[in-house]
Amino acid sequence: MRCPRLLIENADLAAGQRLPAPEDRLHYATRVLRLKDGAACRVFDGRGNEYHARLETTGRRAGVFHLGERAADATTPALGITLLQGVARGDHMDLALQKAVELGVTRIRPILFERSRSAGGHKGLERRQEHWLGVIAAAAEQCGRNELPVLEQVTEPAEALAAEGSTPGKTERHLALLADEQGAALSQILASAGADARPQSASVLIGPEGGLTDAERELARQQGWQPVRTGPRTLRTETAAIAMLTLVQWALGDLDGHGPSDA
């Protein structure tokens, strides 16, 4: 049976530590995971530190994690990938973020495109931001990742596309990819760049439900975003995120078994 993992942020974890359990984490451990007094688990801080632990319940709403030895190395992805995800409706957005965590993105920038607004994506953004943080944390607990991607605040398209694009003035080799049915295959884009131009980082841009407008697509092109097709079928926004991230991680990241030292 897989050992339960709990994220405890803002804690300086160390072997041999007696760590008082935050109330929400204790509730999750005892009510959701059904851990009993003395149960083994793992505790991680979202910054790459993860330790074996034992839960001691000292009261109905009190408990302590006794930390043992380090349980895993940092799971830092081999390639720095930023996901620019068009804000989508509830469960569509949640699934895109959840799978982005599993697929090893290092940063997530939700973008308020025109069709995000028309679908009501501009409503309750502060509350949704907190919800998304919870989705990211839960995904990390479940997939074995011990460092969390950074979740940026929701931004407007012009600012984000310029910041994350691949314009000639940038010093590092950066690949900016837009999911687009009319684009080229990723293998063609990489081949045309040449073997000596292997990207040092990548950004992946996914439109909201309904995709980008023509004006937004043209703005992306002007900022150096290269359209990439993901097959002959039209994909939902969350499926497009999964497909694009998988393609990039397979071609350049760690889905083929390579680690950071091999990249």
Protein Blocks (a to p, Z undefined) as FASTA:
>chain_A
ZZdddddehiacdehiacdddfklmmmmmmmnopaehiacdddehnopacddddddfbfk
bccddddddfbdcfbdfbdcddddddddfklmmmmmmmmmmnopabdcddddfklmmnop
mgoklmmmmmmmmmmmmmmmmnopabdcdddddddfklmmmmmmccfkbmbdcddddddf
kbccfklmmmmnopklccfbdcdddddehiaafklmmmmmmnopacddebjbdcdfklmm
mmmmmmmmmmmmmmnopafklZZ
